[in-house]
Amino acid sequence: MDPMLSSIHSPDDIRHLNVAQSRELAKEIRRFLVRHVSQTGGHLSSNLGVVELTIALHQSFNAPKDKIVFDVGHQAYVHKMLTGRMDRFNTLRQKDGLAGFPKSEESPYDVFDTGHASTSISAAYGLAVARDLKGEDYEVVAVIGDGSMTGGMAYEAMNNAGRDKTRFIVVLNDNGMSIGHNVGSLANHLGWLRTRSGYLNSKKRVRQAVAQHPVLKPIYDASRIVKNRVKYLMVKGILFEELGFTYLGPVDGHDIRAMREAFQQAKNLNEPVLVHVLTKKGKGYKPAEEHPTQFHGIGPFDIKSGEAKCAPKETYANVFGSVMSRMEKEDPNVVLITAAMKTGTGLDYFSLDSRRSFDVGIAEEHAVTFAAGLAKGGMKPYVAIYSSFLQRAYDQILHDVALQKLPVTFAIDHSGVVGEDGETHQGIFDFAYLSHIPGMVIMAPSSKEELEQMLELTRTLGKPAAIRYPKGAAESRPEIDAPIELGKGLIVRQTEGSGKKIALLSVGTCLAEALGAADLLSAEGYAVTVADARFVKPLDEELLKSLSQTHDLLMTLEDHVKTGGFGMMAESKLIEWESESPAFGLGEAPKFAKVKTISLPDAFLPQDERKHMLKTCGLDASSIALAARKALGDGGYNEK
């Protein structure tokens, strides 16, 4: 079906191809991508847009000796195909399968592990400096999208690298959705002229010759001033030029010949170069071209229609967006902020021109301090960011929000294990990086009804708060209708039994597995209490003390790493109480239950289905029940 693809095992197999053959290869790659991603899910539209660009990169550079660093890396599927991993695409984003992002342990062609945005230029600059310090000789290329260029880290890196004039290449993949249109033949001509080796050498010789001449130097300086004024009027890449990068482009990102020429020009220079490449996201597959956002990250779908194979369900993000839409109408002080994740966080309810809805781009640090400024001005900001991305704004949360006790609410989506996106996207560290911040309130809803109530609570809370919820379908528990009270959990179920007494204190959506475990244990005669913590901070000390003093075993359940998690905080509080208890005949010490924390391991969790990950980590109902029996010394059976 794809005769050219079947003969490609490394970039060496495509370097001899002419332009016509390369175009045919691009067609086969697109068919392959659509066919495989429709089965496994993944990032489709971004990869369809970089097919020719990736072919041209591997034809122009000698990887893995030359280093190619992909920003974020969600657009590296074609790169993986051309570097010997095509036969593993049926395992994409599955347990022990091909990663959805670059992963150095997977292949020497994956130079730098990525998953978050705006990092590639810093990493590439570091590689280039290391090369020069060690006296080695290879090219270094950073491939960054126009979306990632909205992140400040990219400009921090360019400012540094441009000043030092270290030789490396930045390829700006502009998919036409942000930066703008081709400025035409003038820019192409200037790019060609200014990178000709003869021109550059002549320019250098002239500059050196006149630098010390008392008559010629003022004339040369004046001509440079005029030339620079013309550049500001005529050259699209002046921003990059001022940061110290020679700008080439724009280049048609679907014209392999043009990109080969641009990359060769860039290699001729001994300084930082930015090659501006224009591509179309989703190119070659009509549904992805028409709906690039929908196909950015998608589950399995029908190729003919482009429709998802699984019917979409109401997610926690949808619930958040719906509640915020209502709150924005009811309260003129409510404002909404997201960092380039408007659809992913449920804020596509709001139009881009809403005066109180802000997408700040991939700039999490700015988003948080911007929110702090809004709060200082009397507004009520809600910042919706994925858990693993909010990590990037830790200092701003602590220094700009919490220190000033500002009423900023963080809606932390994609918390807990997120599954197929792997280590870089698991939201399993948020309790740890937020709970030690003074004055921070941390909530975790077990259902969509609790999320709605928690959002309502923040309207009058008047202090920093975080609400943490997972990716995916929202649980609905209308039967649990107790109102949310600051710092108070809730006993959800109590069963009688002739056996030992077990308390399961769950955090967030672990409640579903806690209830399932309770069913199993109750059927064996155990007396089981299931409680919903609701709050990680402040801790419901009254509930914790009551459960620990009336049960034989207290188990805490959370989809978060153990260190810094809810269970560790609860266990620490119990140890504190025990140490303060009367002893040495001074009084009768209260009885405390044995404590068992069920959490995720202190590790970076690899990709897998969420359901399977929970089972592997002992957070499914049957594993929880088994852990309870073992903790009580029952060896898997209840001693009646």
Secondary structure, 3 states (H helix, E strand, C coil): CCCCHHHCCCHHHCCCCCHHHHHHHHHHHHHHHHHHHHHHCECCHHHHCCHHHHHHHHHHCCCCCCEEEECCCCCCHHHHHHHHHHHHHHHCCCCCCCCCCCCCCCCCCCCCCCCCCCCHHHHHHHHHHHHHHCCCCCCEEEEEECCHHHCHHHHHHHHHHHHHCCCCEEEEEECCCCCCCCCCHHHHHHHHHHCCHHHHHHHHHHHHHHCCCCCHHHHHHHHHHHHHHHHHHHCCCHHHHHCCCEEEEEEECCCHHHHHHHHHHHHHCCCCEEEEEECCCCCCCHHHHHCCCCCCCECCECCCCCCECCCCCCEHHHHHHHHHHHHHHHCCCEEEEECCCCCCCCHHHCCCCCCCEEECCCCHHHHHHHHHHHHHCCCEEEEEEEHHHHHHHHHHHHHHHHCCCCCCEEEEEEEECCCCCCCCCCECCHHHHHHCCCCCEEECCCCHHHHHHHHHHHCCCCCCEEEEEECCECCCCCCCCCCCCCCCCEEEEECCCCCCEEEEEECHHHHHHHHHHHHHHHHCCCEEEEEECCEEECCCHHHHHHHHHHCCEEEEEEEEECCCCHHHHHHHHHHHHHHCCCCCCCCCCCCCCEEEEEEECCCCCCCCCHHHHHHHCCCCHHHHHHHHHHHCCCCCCCCC
